[in-house]
Amino acid sequence: MSALTSLCRMFARPGHGHHRAPALPPAQPADPVVGMLRPVEALVNDTAWCPVEEVDRLHAFLATGGRICWTCRTVTTDRTPPGGVE
């Protein structure tokens, strides 16, 4: 047996085949609050009255009956804006 073969057997890992890399765990967001702000039950996006900014803004209307302002992230549970018609 040659010296090179002896060194390879001493320092080489066992097994000589193609192996799959271990599966990586799913990536986690940098901030856990990011997942809570995402409206997963949104039905539609449309403009509506934002009570915080007091102007019409883009909202995500939820299946639960409320809406979330995309600008300030305010959750509004009433469906009709004050003094407005739905």
TILOGU-291556 format. One record per residue (C-alpha): residue number from 1; residue in one letter; chain; x, y, z. Coordinates in steps of 0.2 Angstrom, whole numbers, padded with zeros to 4 digits. Layout:
# residues N
    nr   rest   kette      c1      c2      c3
   NUM      a       A       X       Y       Z
...
***
This chain:
# residues 86
    nr   rest   kette      c1      c2      c3
     1      m       A    0000    0000    0000
     2      s       A    0007    0017   -0005
     3      a       A    0009    0031    0008
     4      l       A   -0004    0042   -0001
     5      t       A   -0017    0028    0000
     6      s       A   -0013    0026    0019
     7      l       A   -0015    0045    0022
     8      c       A   -0031    0045    0012
     9      r       A   -0038    0031    0023
    10      m       A   -0033    0039    0039
    11      f       A   -0040    0056    0036
    12      a       A   -0055    0053    0023
    13      r       A   -0072    0052    0029
    14      p       A   -0081    0035    0028
    15      g       A   -0092    0032    0013
    16      h       A   -0089    0036   -0005
    17      g       A   -0105    0042   -0013
    18      h       A   -0116    0056   -0017
    19      h       A   -0126    0061   -0001
    20      r       A   -0140    0074    0000
    21      a       A   -0137    0089    0011
    22      p       A   -0147    0089    0027
    23      a       A   -0163    0099    0025
    24      l       A   -0162    0117    0032
    25      p       A   -0175    0122    0045
    26      p       A   -0188    0135    0038
    27      a       A   -0182    0153    0039
    28      q       A   -0188    0163    0053
    29      p       A   -0192    0182    0051
    30      a       A   -0180    0194    0059
    31      d       A   -0194    0201    0069
    32      p       A   -0208    0190    0076
    33      v       A   -0220    0204    0075
    34      v       A   -0219    0204    0056
    35      g       A   -0229    0188    0055
    36      m       A   -0243    0195    0066
    37      l       A   -0245    0211    0055
    38      r       A   -0248    0201    0039
    39      p       A   -0267    0199    0036
    40      v       A   -0268    0181    0031
    41      e       A   -0287    0181    0030
    42      a       A   -0288    0196    0019
    43      l       A   -0302    0195    0006
    44      v       A   -0299    0211   -0004
    45      n       A   -0289    0227   -0004
    46      d       A   -0298    0243   -0007
    47      t       A   -0298    0261   -0001
    48      a       A   -0308    0266    0015
    49      w       A   -0309    0279    0029
    50      c       A   -0294    0278    0041
    51      p       A   -0300    0284    0058
    52      v       A   -0282    0288    0064
    53      e       A   -0276    0297    0048
    54      e       A   -0293    0304    0045
    55      v       A   -0291    0302    0026
    56      d       A   -0295    0288    0014
    57      r       A   -0281    0275    0013
    58      l       A   -0278    0258    0006
    59      h       A   -0285    0244    0018
    60      a       A   -0285    0225    0018
    61      f       A   -0303    0220    0021
    62      l       A   -0303    0204    0032
    63      a       A   -0315    0189    0032
    64      t       A   -0318    0192    0050
    65      g       A   -0327    0208    0047
    66      g       A   -0314    0221    0050
    67      r       A   -0300    0230    0040
    68      i       A   -0282    0234    0042
    69      c       A   -0274    0251    0036
    70      w       A   -0259    0247    0025
    71      t       A   -0251    0264    0030
    72      c       A   -0253    0264    0049
    73      r       A   -0258    0246    0052
    74      t       A   -0273    0252    0062
    75      v       A   -0286    0238    0064
    76      t       A   -0304    0245    0062
    77      t       A   -0319    0233    0067
    78      d       A   -0333    0244    0061
    79      r       A   -0337    0242    0042
    80      t       A   -0344    0260    0039
    81      p       A   -0333    0275    0040
    82      p       A   -0340    0290    0051
    83      g       A   -0352    0300    0041
    84      g       A   -0349    0289    0026
    85      v       A   -0358    0275    0016
    86      e       A   -0350    0258    0013
***
